[in-house]
């Protein structure tokens, strides 16, 4: 997109990436194409934020 727009900052803004991440994103794309970018955009699990399953189930039941 940066090549198409001829403007890296505008492309980053449109794609929702910080401008300073462009070199890393471009390197990933050059190495692995769109699949490499999909791997980056997946949310990472944060185990420290995980509550015990019985608490999670109680909250789910309360919301329904």
C-alpha positions in Angstrom: 0.0 0.0 0.0 2.9 2.3 0.8 4.2 1.9 -2.8 0.7 2.4 -4.2 0.1 5.6 -2.2 3.8 6.7 -2.5 3.5 7.7 1.2 4.5 5.4 4.0 2.9 7.6 6.8 -0.5 7.6 5.0 -0.3 3.9 4.4 0.5 3.2 8.0 -2.4 5.4 9.1 -4.8 3.6 6.8 -3.7 0.2 8.0 -3.7 1.1 11.7 0.0 0.5 12.2 2.3 3.0 14.0 4.6 4.7 11.6 7.7 3.5 13.5 6.6 -0.1 13.0 6.9 0.2 9.2 10.4 -1.2 8.8 9.6 -4.3 10.9 6.3 -4.9 9.0 7.9 -4.4 5.6 10.7 -6.9 6.6 8.0 -9.5 7.6 6.1 -8.9 4.4 9.2 -9.2 2.2 10.1 -12.4 3.9 6.7 -14.1 4.2 4.1 -12.1 2.3 0.6 -11.6 3.7 0.7 -14.8 5.7 3.5 -13.4 7.8 1.4 -10.3 8.6 -1.6 -12.4 9.6 0.7 -14.2 12.2 1.6 -10.8 13.7 -1.9 -9.5 13.9 -3.2 -12.4 15.9 -3.9 -11.4 19.5 -1.6 -13.1 21.9 -2.9 -14.8 25.0 -2.0 -13.2 28.3 -2.0 -16.0 30.9 -1.6 -13.5 33.8 -5.0 -12.0 33.0 -6.7 -15.4 33.0 -9.2 -16.0 35.8 -10.1 -19.4 37.2 -12.6 -21.2 35.0 -15.3 -21.4 37.7 -15.2 -17.6 38.0 -15.4 -17.2 34.2 -18.4 -19.5 34.0 -20.2 -17.7 36.8 -19.7 -14.4 35.0 -20.9 -15.8 31.7 -24.1 -17.2 33.4 -24.7 -13.8 35.1 -24.4 -12.0 31.8 -26.8 -14.3 29.9 
